[in-house]
Amino acid sequence: MVNKTKFRIIGILLAIVGASFWGLGGTVSDFLFQQRDIDVNWYVTARLLISGFVLLMIYKNNKLENLHYSNIF
């Protein structure tokens, strides 16, 4: 029972952090587009490449053996 409560608290905290980063990302991208004249296509490409690289590093470091197609879908 304690384990469920711990995972629930971690899940709530991760949801709060994710929502905060989502809002911060929108504010930063708005600033970059309006004030720094950054191209939208460049920004999206860079963001996706960086996030993909981070996910690959997390996968490599954790060696997630349970990450299989049938477990995801």
N, C-alpha and C positions, 0 to 999 in steps of 0.2 A: 504494500500500500504506500509506503514511504517513497518507493521508487517511482510510482505513478505521479505522485505529487511533485517530486523533483523534476521529472520530465515535463510536467504541465507548466511549472514555473519557468523552466528553460524555454519552452515553446512560446510562452507569453512574452518573455524578454526578447527573444529573437524576432517575434512579430513587431514589437515596438521599435527595435533597432532597424529592421527592414523598412518600416514605414518612415522612420526618420531619414534614412538614407535616400529613400524615394523622393521625399520632399526636398531634401538638400540638393539632390541631383537635378531636380527641375529648376531650382533657383539658380544653381551654378550654370546650367546650360542656357537659361534665359539671359544671364549676364554675359556669357561668352558670345552668344549670337548677336546681342544688341550692342554691346560695348566694345568687343574685341574683333568683330566681324569674322568669326570662325564659321567655316562652311559646315552645314548640317551633315552632309554626307561624310565628311572627314570625321566629324565628332562621333557619329554613329558607328562607323567602321572601327575607330580607335577604341571606343567603349566595348564593343563586342569582342574584339581581339584580346583586350586586356582581361575581360571577364572570363573568356574561354581559357586563357592561359592560367588564370587563378584556379579555375575549376579543375584543370588538368593537374596542377601542382597539388591540390587537395587530394585528388584521386590517387596520385602517385605516392604521396606521403602516408596516406591512411591505408593503402592497399586493400581497398574495399572488395573483398571476395564475394560478397552477397549482391554486388551491383551487377545484376543480369537483366536482360531485356524482359524476361518473364516476371521479374519482381517489380518492374517499373510500370508496365502496362498490363 
